[in-house]
Amino acid sequence: MSQFNNAPRQFPASPTSPGFPSGPVMPQTPGFPQAPPPPHPIGMPQIDTGYHPPTSFPQPHLNVGFDPLRVTYLGATCLRPGALPSRECFPGYVPDGDFDALRAATKGMGSKKDKIVTILAPLEPMKMAVLQHAFTTKIGKQLGPLLDSELSSMVGTTTDLQQLVHGLVLGPLFCDAWIVSECLKGLGTREDLLNEVLLGRSNEDIQLLAQAYPSVAGGRQLLADVQGDLSGKTARLFTMALAASRETGLVVNDAEVQKDVDELYKAGQGKAGTDEIAFCRILTGRSPQHLGQVEERYSRQHKSLTKIIKAEFSGHMQSALLHIVKGVKHKRASFGEGVWRDVKYLEKAMKGRGTDDFALICRTLRASWNPQRMQQIKHAYKSRYSKYLDERVKKETSGDYRTLLVALIAKGGL
């Protein structure tokens, strides 16, 4: 079993607010800090394409029904950035039993990892927040750092179980922010996971991620970190995605669909060279419903849009655009939006010699937050590979790490 090469040897230092890594969680002035657009590559002319990077992120609207404590993210209810864990997170949950059991499992020489897994696996995000509150108020320790310490290896390096538990304790929103911060660490970028977390997302999800990110990244801002790690047209693609200005209408205008089909044809297949920014603008700015119609019509009138992207683009830009398009394709949409694509990602993490454990951890966690989504994933995986996802995972993993992964997969029922 291979270890994720770029995984850190240690997680962030102990947080200053209960349950989460240190750093500011909410911007101090309206809008998010400005970040300059990526510079033009040396020697290339600066041509005005009509696209101008945003100078700040839009703020979420505080409307009727606004909950200052909770948000919905990846189909689960979780803690809003800036809110502190408390018993109010899940009023019907009394954490005393889980606190005592978890406290006993982390006391003395050597932690009882199997007990830790048994306690944490069934907890939904808001119950986890209540349990975090119990630890800070009863013993003055924060649950995340405590478990990081208990589950690290004898020489202090990060283990697969430690990473899996770390993401589980963070909950859906802060876990996604943590994944992004890990993707941008060290030499090289985890382009695949960066695509999965940041592209094809709703405006609300992007806004929430931008607010949560400083808490797991030492106070740094999401847009600045992404622009600092990527370059050229790919940086511009992600800048567009992080602008959180995607169209949201559910009604699809047929004339606008045809207009985008024609523009994509002229930008790629129908000309010498490729107008990359046109592809980026359309694929990051249109609603999923609209893009699904664009993909279907383009493939009917010309060639498969995914084949055109493979022919016209390469590297990270290619994988990023393909991720967006495969998430809206009508083919096999009966399994759920983007589900067929995501089961392929899960299989890829386990395929070949050695397991990409960090990818397997991230993809399993992200699917597990919403039991209905996990059920769709398992159904599609069985249809695609003629085997059960949990059985596949069992063959690639071992010990308490395997036990927790299988328990998360079981959240989707049969």
Beta strands, then each sheet from edge to edge (+ up, - down):
strand 1: 70-73
strand 2: 76-79
sheet 1: 1+ 2-
end
